[in-house]
């Protein structure tokens, strides 16, 4: 009991990380590097996967201890094990470095932006001062819009980069280091260039206030949330993820003037990932979602619940490098990842579905829930609240024994944990409570040599195969 209590307190403390403004750089770096590791793990050999588990356990423990730089260093160590690249000493010395921009959002015509390479955590190696660094600004198609080359020494000291001739848009900033015929690419950052940013934000805020009465609670909350996000981005050089600010501003301006703003949100969600706030008066839940491009008719829905310290962006960017989203979209499902805090969700899944029906035609007979760690506990709670809602549910890397398992024993459950996963005990106890209650469609899988973070990627194929089996068995 004491061990469980300590774990709960640790997770609660970790969840406070998102609200610490000074931790945005850390969250941004962790997300980027976790995605890189997940990509490497997916294609790694079984031996390399097992070997990477130890530094990943250290990374997770450091994260929950709020030692975020130590967590990132261990995450990079795990990536090196899984990727197994052949590197020179100077290439290894670059790994802790990141691209630092003075802003992530600038106005069209601003003559320059400050850019530098800075170490995120300490490293022992050195990069030759005369190595060449090529900074590039790339558009959404990957084309180079402008570039500048400097020595490593100047890049670390910082330069001012002219962007006066660059048109508005959302761009990727890359940095490639070259020395003696070898190169190294740093993780990219993002930069949005927006025409008349300040004036448009002021006008947008006024317009949204003027038309408040004709906007639904969700559209109004979404517009307000985006305005606040863009105002923060003007002053902060780093946000949690690479938001397409130019696209978001244009779309929010359309929402404030369109006869059917919900149609705009529904249409753009079929093009790519999207963010909005589902709201019922004062109760609100921020979500990231994507809809299948060419599927007509009622859409099945997949809810993805993230773990402690995360956000609605995790399943789209880090867990399995977004594979859960891709697997849902391949099946023609609407994929929705809500943000939850210490108090859980302000709107439950049934209420979120009610609001999503303002955007999409939804098949309520085909609702699936999948969650990791704290998100696994949230899935259990949602199914307990609405046992007739889900077609199937999955709890990965977390769970707990429940007092009334009979209420949810008829729901098909896929439960999973890693053998090195600290959530293994809770997941197994939950499954055993289902089994003891006589559940006929509950399955438990344990993955040897897998820890608490990778368990999501390790279990995804089996979880979706389970969903497919449930779906096919009732057709």
C-alpha positions in Angstrom: 0.0 0.0 0.0 2.8 2.4 0.9 4.5 1.7 -2.4 1.3 2.5 -4.4 0.9 5.7 -2.4 4.4 6.8 -3.2 3.9 6.0 -6.9 0.6 8.0 -7.0 2.3 11.0 -5.3 5.2 10.8 -7.8 2.9 10.8 -10.8 1.0 13.7 -9.4 4.1 15.8 -8.9 5.2 14.8 -12.5 1.9 16.1 -13.8 2.7 19.5 -12.5 5.5 19.8 -15.1 3.2 21.1 -17.9 2.2 24.1 -15.9 5.7 25.3 -15.2 6.4 27.8 -17.9 10.2 27.4 -17.5 9.9 23.7 -18.3 8.7 24.3 -21.9 12.1 23.9 -23.3 12.5 20.7 -21.4 9.2 19.3 -22.6 10.0 20.3 -26.2 13.4 18.6 -26.1 12.0 15.5 -24.4 9.3 15.2 -27.0 11.7 15.6 -29.9 14.2 13.1 -28.5 11.6 10.6 -27.4 10.2 10.5 -30.9 13.7 9.9 -32.3 14.2 7.0 -29.8 10.8 5.5 -30.6 11.7 5.5 -34.3 15.0 3.8 -33.6 13.4 1.3 -31.3 10.8 0.3 -33.9 13.5 -0.9 -36.3 16.1 -2.1 -33.7 17.1 -5.7 -33.2 15.7 -7.6 -30.2 19.1 -7.4 -28.5 19.3 -3.6 -29.0 15.8 -3.2 -27.7 16.6 -5.1 -24.5 19.9 -3.2 -24.1 18.1 0.2 -24.4 15.7 -0.7 -21.6 18.1 0.2 -18.8 18.8 3.8 -19.9 15.1 4.2 -20.6 14.2 3.1 -17.1 16.7 5.7 -15.8 15.2 8.3 -18.1 11.7 7.6 -16.8 12.8 7.7 -13.2 14.6 11.0 -13.8 11.5 12.5 -15.4 9.2 11.5 -12.5 11.9 13.0 -10.2 11.7 16.2 -12.3 15.3 15.9 -13.2 14.5 16.8 -16.8 18.0 17.4 -18.2 19.1 14.1 -16.7 16.1 12.4 -18.2 17.0 13.8 -21.7 20.6 12.6 -21.4 19.5 9.1 -20.6 16.9 9.2 -23.4 19.7 10.1 -25.8 21.7 7.2 -24.4 18.9 4.8 -25.0 18.6 6.2 -28.6 22.3 5.6 -29.3 21.9 2.0 -28.1 18.8 1.4 -30.3 20.1 3.2 -33.3 23.7 2.0 -33.0 25.2 4.6 -35.3 28.9 4.7 -36.1 29.9 8.1 -34.8 33.1 10.1 -34.5 33.9 11.8 -31.2 32.8 15.2 -32.6 29.5 13.8 -33.8 28.8 12.4 -30.3 29.7 15.8 -28.8 26.9 17.4 -30.8 24.1 15.2 -29.6 23.2 17.3 -26.5 22.9 20.5 -28.7 19.7 22.0 -29.8 18.7 24.9 -32.1 17.7 28.0 -30.1 15.7 30.7 -31.8 14.9 34.0 -30.2 11.3 33.6 -31.3 9.1 30.8 -32.8 6.8 33.4 -34.4 7.9 36.5 -36.3 6.2 39.1 -38.5 6.7 39.3 -42.2 9.4 41.9 -43.0 11.3 41.5 -39.7 14.8 41.8 -40.9 16.5 39.3 -38.6 16.2 36.6 -36.0 18.8 35.4 -33.5 19.8 31.7 -33.9 22.4 29.7 -32.1 23.3 26.1 -31.1 23.3 25.5 -27.4 23.9 22.3 -25.3 20.8 21.2 -23.5 22.8 19.1 -21.0 26.6 18.8 -20.3 28.8 16.6 -22.4 32.4 15.8 -22.3 33.3 16.0 -26.0 34.3 19.0 -28.2 33.3 20.0 -31.7 36.0 21.6 -33.9 35.5 25.4 -34.0 36.1 25.4 -37.7 33.4 22.8 -38.5 30.8 24.3 -40.8 27.1 24.8 -39.8 24.4 25.3 -42.4 21.2 26.7 -41.1 18.2 26.3 -43.5 14.6 27.4 -43.5 12.5 24.7 -45.2 8.8 24.9 -46.3 6.2 22.2 -45.8 7.4 20.4 -49.0 10.9 20.2 -47.7 12.3 22.8 -50.1 15.0 25.2 -48.9 13.7 28.8 -48.7 16.9 30.4 -47.4 20.1 29.3 -45.8 23.3 30.6 -44.1 26.6 28.9 -43.3 28.8 29.7 -40.3 31.6 28.1 -38.4 30.8 26.1 -35.3 32.3 28.7 -33.2 30.1 31.4 -34.6 27.0 29.2 -34.5 27.5 28.5 -30.8 28.1 32.2 -30.1 24.9 33.0 -32.0 24.2 34.9 -35.3 21.6 37.1 -36.7 19.8 35.6 -39.6 18.1 37.8 -42.2 14.5 36.7 -43.1 13.3 40.0 -44.6 12.5 38.4 -48.0 10.7 35.3 -46.7 6.9 35.1 -47.2 4.4 34.2 -44.5 4.1 30.5 -43.7 5.0 27.7 -41.3 8.6 26.5 -41.7 11.1 24.0 -40.3 14.6 25.2 -39.2 17.4 22.7 -39.7 21.1 22.8 -38.8 23.6 20.5 -40.5 27.2 20.3 -39.2 30.0 19.4 -41.7 33.6 18.5 -40.9 36.2 16.6 -42.9 33.6 15.1 -45.3 31.2 13.9 -42.5 28.0 15.6 -41.4 25.5 15.6 -38.5 21.9 16.9 -38.6 20.5 18.3 -35.4 16.8 17.9 -34.5 14.7 20.5 -36.3 12.8 23.4 -34.7 9.9 25.3 -36.2 9.4 29.0 -37.1 6.2 30.7 -38.3 6.3 33.9 -40.2 3.1 35.8 -40.1 1.9 38.9 -41.9 0.8 41.8 -39.5 0.7 39.4 -36.6 0.0 42.0 -33.8 -2.7 43.8 -35.7 -4.5 40.6 -36.8 -4.4 39.2 -33.2 -6.0 42.4 -31.9 -8.7 42.4 -34.6 -9.3 38.7 -34.1 -9.8 39.1 -30.4 -12.3 41.9 -31.0 -14.2 39.9 -33.6 -14.5 36.8 -31.5 -15.9 39.0 -28.7 -18.4 40.6 -31.1 -19.7 37.3 -32.4 -19.6 35.3 -29.2 -23.4 34.8 -29.1 -23.5 33.0 -32.4 -20.5 30.7 -31.7 -20.9 27.4 -29.9 -19.1 27.0 -26.6 -16.5 24.8 -28.3 -15.7 27.1 -31.2 -15.5 30.1 -28.9 -13.2 28.2 -26.4 -11.1 27.1 -29.4 -10.7 30.6 -30.7 -9.8 32.0 -27.3 -7.3 29.2 -26.7 -5.6 29.8 -30.0 -5.4 33.6 -29.4 -3.8 33.0 -26.0 -1.4 30.4 -27.5 -0.2 32.8 -30.2 0.2 35.7 -27.7 2.4 33.5 -25.6 4.4 32.3 -28.6 5.2 35.9 -29.5 7.1 36.3 -26.2 8.4 32.8 -25.6 11.0 31.2 -27.9 9.7 27.7 -27.2 6.3 26.1 -26.9 5.5 22.5 -26.1 5.4 21.4 -29.8 5.8 22.7 -33.3 2.5 24.5 -33.7 1.7 25.7 -37.3 0.9 29.3 -36.0 0.4 30.8 -39.5 -2.2 28.2 -40.4 -3.9 28.4 -36.9 -4.2 32.1 -37.2 -5.8 32.0 -40.7 -8.2 29.3 -39.7 -9.2 31.1 -36.5 -10.0 34.2 -38.5 -12.2 32.0 -40.7 -13.9 30.5 -37.6 -14.8 34.0 -36.4 -16.5 35.0 -39.7 -17.8 31.7 -41.2 -21.5 30.8 -41.1 -20.5 27.2 -40.2 -17.2 27.2 -38.2 -17.7 23.6 -37.3 -17.5 22.6 -41.0 -14.1 24.3 -41.2 -12.8 22.3 -38.3 -14.2 19.1 -39.7 -12.7 19.7 -43.1 -9.2 20.7 -42.0 -9.1 17.7 -39.6 -9.2 15.5 -42.7 -6.0 17.1 -44.0 -3.9 16.7 -40.9 -3.6 16.9 -37.1 -5.7 19.6 -35.5 -6.3 21.2 -32.1 -9.5 22.4 -30.5 -11.2 22.8 -27.2 -14.4 20.9 -26.5 -16.5 23.0 -24.2 -19.8 22.8 -22.4 -20.2 26.2 -20.7 -17.3 26.3 -18.2 -16.2 22.7 -18.6 -13.5 22.3 -21.2 -11.2 19.7 -22.6 -8.4 20.5 -25.0 -8.0 17.8 -27.7 -5.8 17.0 -30.6 -7.6 15.0 -33.3 -7.4 13.7 -36.9 -10.0 12.4 -39.2 -9.6 9.9 -42.1 -9.3 11.8 -45.4 -11.7 9.9 -47.7 -14.0 8.0 -45.4 -17.7 8.8 -45.8 -20.6 8.0 -43.5 -20.5 7.6 -39.7 -17.0 7.5 -38.2 -15.9 5.1 -35.5 -14.0 6.9 -32.8 -10.7 6.1 -31.0 -10.0 7.9 -27.7 -6.3 8.0 -26.7 -5.5 8.8 -23.1 -2.0 10.0 -22.3 0.1 9.3 -19.1 1.2 11.6 -16.3 3.3 14.6 -17.3 2.0 14.4 -20.9 -0.6 16.2 -23.0 -2.9 15.7 -26.0 0.2 15.8 -28.2 1.9 12.6 -26.8 0.0 10.0 -28.8 0.4 12.1 -32.0 4.2 12.6 -31.6 5.9 10.4 -29.1 4.3 7.1 -28.1 5.5 4.9 -31.0 6.2 8.1 -32.9 2.5 8.5 -33.5 1.8 5.0 -34.6 -1.5 4.7 -32.6 -2.9 7.6 -34.6 -1.8 6.1 -37.9 -3.3 2.7 -37.0 -6.6 4.3 -36.1 -6.7 6.4 -39.3 -5.8 3.3 -41.4 -9.1 1.8 -40.1 -11.1 4.8 -41.0 -11.5 6.0 -37.4 -11.7 9.5 -36.0 -8.8 9.7 -33.5 -9.2 12.0 -30.5 -6.6 12.6 -27.8 -7.9 14.7 -24.9 -5.7 16.5 -22.3 -6.2 15.4 -18.7 -4.9 17.0 -15.5 -4.8 16.1 -11.8 -8.6 16.2 -11.7 -9.0 13.9 -14.7 -11.3 15.1 -17.5 -13.8 17.9 -17.2 -15.9 16.2 -19.9 -16.3 12.5 -20.0 -16.1 10.5 -23.3 -19.9 10.4 -23.8 -20.0 14.2 -23.4 -17.1 14.7 -25.8 -18.9 12.5 -28.3 -21.9 14.7 -28.0 -19.8 17.7 -28.9 -17.8 16.0 -31.7 -21.2 15.2 -33.3 -21.3 18.9 -34.1 -18.4 18.3 -36.5 -18.7 14.7 -37.7 -21.2 12.0 -38.2 -20.2 9.5 -35.6 -20.8 5.8 -35.2 -21.5 5.4 -31.5 -21.6 1.6 -31.8 -17.9 1.7 -32.7 -16.1 3.6 -29.9 -12.6 2.4 -28.7 -10.6 3.6 -25.8 -6.8 3.1 -25.3 -4.7 4.6 -22.5 -1.2 4.5 -21.0 -0.2 4.7 -17.3 -2.5 7.4 -15.8 -4.3 7.2 -19.1 -5.0 3.5 -18.5 -6.6 4.5 -15.2 -8.7 7.1 -17.1 -9.9 4.5 -19.6 -11.0 2.3 -16.7 -12.9 5.2 -15.2 -14.6 6.1 -18.5 -15.7 2.5 -19.0 -17.0 2.4 -15.4 -19.0 5.6 -16.0 -20.4 4.3 -19.4 -20.0 0.5 -19.6 -22.3 0.4 -22.7 -20.2 3.0 -24.6 -17.0 1.2 -25.8 -16.8 -1.5 -28.3 -13.5 -2.4 -26.7 -10.9 -0.9 -24.4 -7.2 -1.2 -23.7 -5.2 -0.4 -20.6 -1.4 -0.3 -21.2 1.2 0.1 -18.5 -1.2 0.9 -15.8 -4.4 0.1 -14.0 -5.7 -0.9 -10.6 -8.0 -3.5 -9.1 -11.6 -2.2 -9.0 -14.3 -2.8 -6.5 -17.1 -3.4 -9.0 -15.5 -5.3 -11.9 -18.8 -6.9 -12.8 -20.0 -3.6 -14.2 -17.4 -3.6 -16.9 -16.6 -7.3 -17.3 -18.6 -7.6 -20.5 -16.5 -5.0 -22.3 -13.7 -6.6 -24.3 -10.4 -5.6 -22.6 -6.8 -5.8 -23.8 -4.4 -5.2 -20.9 -0.7 -5.0 -21.3 2.5 -4.3 -19.4 6.2 -4.8 -19.7 8.2 -7.1 -17.5 10.3 -4.1 -16.5 7.4 -1.7 -16.3 6.6 -0.2 -12.9 2.9 -0.1 -14.0 3.0 -3.9 -14.4 1.5 -4.6 -10.9 -1.5 -2.3 -11.5 -2.2 -3.6 -15.0 -2.0 -7.2 -13.8 -4.2 -6.6 -10.8 -6.8 -5.0 -13.0 -6.8 -7.9 -15.4 -7.1 -10.4 -12.5 -10.1 -8.5 -11.1 -11.8 -8.8 -14.5 -10.9 -12.5 -14.7 -12.2 -13.2 -11.2 -15.4 -11.4 -12.1 -15.9 -13.8 -15.0 -14.9 -11.6 -17.9 -14.9 -13.7 -21.1 -13.3 -11.2 -23.5 -10.3 -10.0 -21.5 -6.8 -10.6 -22.6 -3.5 -9.9 -20.8 -0.1 -9.6 -22.5 3.3 -9.1 -20.9 6.3 -8.0 -22.9 9.7 -9.3 -21.8 12.4 -6.7 -21.4 10.1 -3.7 -21.9 9.8 -0.8 -19.5 7.2 1.8 -18.8 7.5 4.1 -21.8 8.2 1.7 -24.7 5.3 -0.6 -23.6 2.9 1.5 -25.6 4.8 0.9 -28.9 5.5 -2.7 -28.0 1.8 -3.4 -27.4 0.2 -1.3 -30.2 0.0 -4.0 -32.9 -1.5 -6.5 -30.5 -4.0 -3.9 -29.1 -5.3 -3.0 -32.5 -5.3 -6.7 -33.6 -7.6 -7.2 -30.5 -9.8 -4.3 -31.6 -10.0 -5.8 -35.1 -11.0 -9.2 -33.7 -13.7 -7.7 -31.6 -15.0 -5.7 -34.5 -14.9 -8.6 -36.9 -16.6 -11.0 -34.4 -19.8 -9.0 -34.4 -20.1 -8.3 -38.1 
